[in-house]
């Protein structure tokens, strides 16, 4: 299976990010060949501690910017962290269904071109 990168730019939205990471965790059976990349735009809320708690459960690449670089640059930043053949840019306020990653993998597998 081809590697998929879930790329999440975030800034001071720890509550939303917690919900998203919880929904990704519900997909844990499908996370093989999936990497989770989070670029934090120098949040001052609980973002770092939430990511730290989820890193104990699932593998996460995390980078906290030294300064807020703006949304567009943060999206580029998180995309550059990715090593997958496919990137799924996910808003920190999105929530995945419990089979979203399985469906995505099936879609990729059924459309090799």
C-alpha positions as CSV (number, residue, x, y, z in Angstrom):
1,X,0.0,0.0,0.0
2,X,1.2,3.5,-0.8
3,X,2.0,5.8,2.1
4,X,-0.5,8.5,3.1
5,X,0.4,11.6,5.0
6,X,-2.3,13.2,7.1
7,X,-1.2,16.9,7.3
8,X,-2.7,19.1,10.0
9,X,-1.8,22.8,10.4
10,X,-3.0,24.2,13.7
11,X,-2.9,27.3,15.8
12,X,-4.5,27.9,19.2
13,X,-7.4,25.4,18.6
14,X,-6.5,22.7,21.0
15,X,-10.1,21.6,21.7
16,X,-10.7,21.1,18.1
17,X,-7.4,19.4,17.5
18,X,-8.1,17.0,20.5
19,X,-11.4,16.0,18.8
20,X,-9.6,15.4,15.4
21,X,-6.9,13.3,17.0
22,X,-9.5,11.3,18.9
23,X,-11.2,10.6,15.6
24,X,-7.9,9.6,14.0
25,X,-7.2,7.3,17.0
26,X,-10.6,5.6,16.3
27,X,-9.0,4.7,12.9
28,X,-6.0,3.1,14.6
29,X,-6.5,-0.2,12.9
30,X,-6.0,1.4,9.5
31,X,-2.9,3.6,10.3
32,X,-0.4,1.2,8.7
33,X,1.5,3.2,6.0
34,X,-0.1,6.4,7.3
35,X,1.9,9.2,8.9
36,X,0.4,12.1,10.9
37,X,2.1,15.4,10.5
38,X,1.2,18.4,12.7
39,X,2.6,21.9,12.2
40,X,1.8,24.1,15.2
41,X,1.9,27.8,14.3
42,X,3.3,28.7,17.8
43,X,0.2,28.1,19.8
44,X,-0.1,29.4,23.3
45,X,-2.9,27.1,24.4
46,X,-2.8,23.4,25.3
47,X,-1.9,22.2,21.8
48,X,1.5,20.9,22.8
49,X,0.2,18.9,25.7
50,X,-2.6,17.4,23.7
51,X,-0.2,16.3,21.0
52,X,2.1,14.8,23.6
53,X,-0.7,12.7,25.1
54,X,-1.7,11.4,21.7
55,X,2.0,10.6,20.8
56,X,1.7,7.9,23.5
57,X,-1.1,6.2,21.5
58,X,-0.2,6.9,17.8
59,X,2.8,8.0,15.9
60,X,2.8,11.8,15.2
61,X,5.4,14.0,13.6
62,X,5.2,17.3,15.4
63,X,6.8,20.7,14.7
64,X,6.1,23.9,16.7
65,X,7.1,27.0,14.8
66,X,9.2,29.5,16.8
67,X,6.9,32.3,15.4
68,X,3.5,32.5,13.8
69,X,4.3,32.3,10.1
70,X,0.7,32.7,8.9
71,X,-1.8,30.1,7.6
72,X,-0.5,29.7,4.1
73,X,3.1,29.2,5.2
74,X,2.0,26.8,7.9
75,X,0.2,24.7,5.3
76,X,3.4,24.6,3.2
77,X,5.4,23.8,6.3
78,X,3.2,20.8,7.3
79,X,3.2,19.6,3.6
80,X,7.0,19.6,3.6
81,X,7.0,17.4,6.7
82,X,5.1,14.7,4.7
83,X,6.9,11.7,3.2
84,X,3.8,10.0,1.8
85,X,2.9,9.6,-1.8
86,X,-0.5,11.1,-1.0
87,X,-1.2,14.1,1.3
88,X,-4.5,14.6,2.9
89,X,-4.6,18.2,4.3
90,X,-7.0,18.1,7.2
91,X,-8.3,21.1,9.1
92,X,-7.7,21.0,12.9
93,X,-11.4,21.4,13.4
94,X,-12.4,18.4,11.2
95,X,-13.4,15.0,12.5
96,X,-12.9,11.7,10.7
97,X,-15.5,8.8,10.6
98,X,-14.3,5.6,12.2
99,X,-13.6,4.1,8.8
100,X,-12.4,7.2,6.9
101,X,-8.8,6.0,6.4
102,X,-10.0,2.6,5.4
103,X,-12.2,4.2,2.7
104,X,-9.4,6.4,1.6
105,X,-7.0,3.4,1.2
106,X,-9.7,1.5,-0.7
107,X,-10.2,4.5,-3.0
108,X,-6.5,4.7,-3.7
109,X,-6.2,1.0,-4.3
110,X,-9.1,0.9,-6.7
111,X,-7.7,3.8,-8.7
112,X,-4.1,3.0,-9.4
113,X,-3.7,5.5,-12.2
